[in-house]
Amino acid sequence: MAMVQDAARSALPADWVPRSEPIRLFIVFRLRRPKAHYTTRGAVKSSAPAHPTVKPDLTKLLRAVEDALTGVVWRDDSQIIHQAVTKEYADADMTSVVVEFL
């Protein structure tokens, strides 16, 4: 939670005040593939799943980001009126968050 808050604070102007407008929220959670998904030569095995269907589940990840950004970016997560959230495999763990105030 602290990492998300720190990243948000560093991306915002120093004089930022949490806003109260309706929000559209777009999040992509990128998770590193387990070592077992790779061949000894480093290629992804054909038997490896294309999508991460393992824990943590998407709603728990989303809720963690919503809670972390409440009071930092927006006043309350009830302001979120639309969200598009995905979980995918990538070379490194990373989360991308786009907030659109309406």
N, C-alpha and C positions, 0 to 999 in steps of 0.2 A: 504494500500500500504506500509506504514511504517513497519507494522508487518511482511510482506513478506520479505522486504528488510533486516530487522533486523535478521530474521531467516536465511536468505541466508548468510549474513555476518558472523553469528556465526558458520555456518557449513563449511565455507571456511577458508583456511589458511590465516593468518594475512597479508601476502604479495601478496594476490590474485590480479590479474589484469584482467579485463574483456577480454574474449577471442574472437577470430574472426573466428573460424572454423565453418563449418556446424554443426547443432545441431539436435538431436532427443530428443523430449520432451515428457515425460509421466507424466500425472497429474491425481490424483484421488481426487475429492472433496467429502468429507463425511459430510453430513448434519444431524443434530439431528432431529429425528421425532417430530412432534407436539404432545402435550399431548393428543389431541383428537384421536390419533392413538392407544392409550392404553386403556385396560380395567381397572377397579378399582383395579384389582389384579396385574397390571403391565405387562400383556401379550399384545402383539400386536394384535389388533382386526383383525379378518379374512377379514373384509371389508376395512381395511387400504390398501392404494396402496403400491405395492412392490417397486416402483421406484419414486423418487422425480420429479414430472412434474410441479413443482411450480417455481415461480421466486426466485432467479435470474436465468436467462437462462444460459446454459453452455457456450455459446460464450462470454457472458459478464464476467463470472468468469475467463475464459481462458485469455481474453484480459487484465484483471486486473493483473494477474500474469505475463504475458508477459511484460507489461509496468513496473511493479515493478522490474523485474529482468534485464531490459535493463540498461546497465551502471554499473551493480553490478556483474552479472555472465557472461553476454555476451555483446558485443558492440551494437548490433542492433537486433531486433526481426526478421528481414529479413533473418537472419542466420538459422532460424528454417526451416528444410526441411521435417520433419516428426513429427507428434504429435498424441498421443493417449490420449484422455481425457474422463473421465467418472464422473458422478454425482450419488451418492448412499446414502442411509440412513445408519446411524450408531448411536452409543450411544452418541457420542459427535461430535461437529463440528471439523473438521480437514482437512487439505490439505496436500497431499503427492506429492512432485515434484522430478522427476529424470531427470537429464540433462545428455545426452551422447554426448560428442564432437567427431566428426568423423575426 
